[in-house]
């Protein structure tokens, strides 16, 4: 590399790798891997076959398992670790994150127990000022982005200058970025839509048809909006890229790991059997119980999420879950959204 890297991505998974590749097409980037053998493979082959098969990575991307390399990332550090491992990873590397660097979370989930959003986990686990942390979310199927297909996303931060810096750094003609000050709403959208995508995959697996799935997606979005409104988010955020945009992508595409999980559940397979076979993390499975706990604390009902939780962890059949949803009493469509 001709220039020293000033940007780093922590997490060489199915999302962290293409994000690092986006940066590397314009400037050098460090990709911090959990395991040394993964870093060695990426550096030797310029590929990450386990998480992003068949995609060549730019020469400007250098992988490492040494967290001290983050000291060079003086301008931007991106955390792309799965939500269930975010706290431990941030705790392990935070000492090497430069005080000058902006910090970006691209993980979509809620932490079990604390119910924290990922930006809150990063701040708490790393002792990082929350005002330095932004979040990116939207309809971002990783394999399509890795292929250079057009996509859009939103960068959210309470500080509009922070959001603008991150958007300018990562935005490309094929990766169009918008900004939003509602980081609460953007992160809730990113977490909650994954749960809905599991239900949509199950509906496809059972042959519900387009009308049935459209109804499920719409009512699922209403659940997300009720939680967001009760938590203090801007309802309009749920009509944007992080909300309805991501719902359309993850509920409608078989490239979505959460959608695939739902399809497999519809075949009668258990979560324990499916988990090890997925090509990456289905965040909805790790978020659903935290989402329900958050909804309960806010006095909000999430019937679709409740059925997803029962199918995943309580052995209830997907067929029974969807029948019970269809049997619910009809209510005011906009109830709880005003």
Secondary structure, 3 states (H helix, E strand, C coil): CCCCCCEEEECCCCCHHHHHHHHHCCCCEEEECCCHHHHHHHHHHCCECCCECCCCCCCCEEEECCHHHHHHCCCEEEECCCHHHHHHHHHHHHHHCCCCCEEEECCCCECCCCCCEHHHHHHHHHCCCHHHEEEEECCCCHHHHHCCCCEEEEEECCCHHHHHHHHHHHCECCEEEEEECCHHHHHHHHHHHHHHHHHHHHHHHCCCHHHHHHHHHHHHHHHHHHHHHHHCCCHHHHHCHHHHHHHHHHHHCCCCHHHHHHHHHHCCCCHHHHHCCCCCCCHHHHHHHHHHHHHHHHCCCCHHHHHHHHHHHCCCCHHHHHHHHHCCCCCCCCCCCC
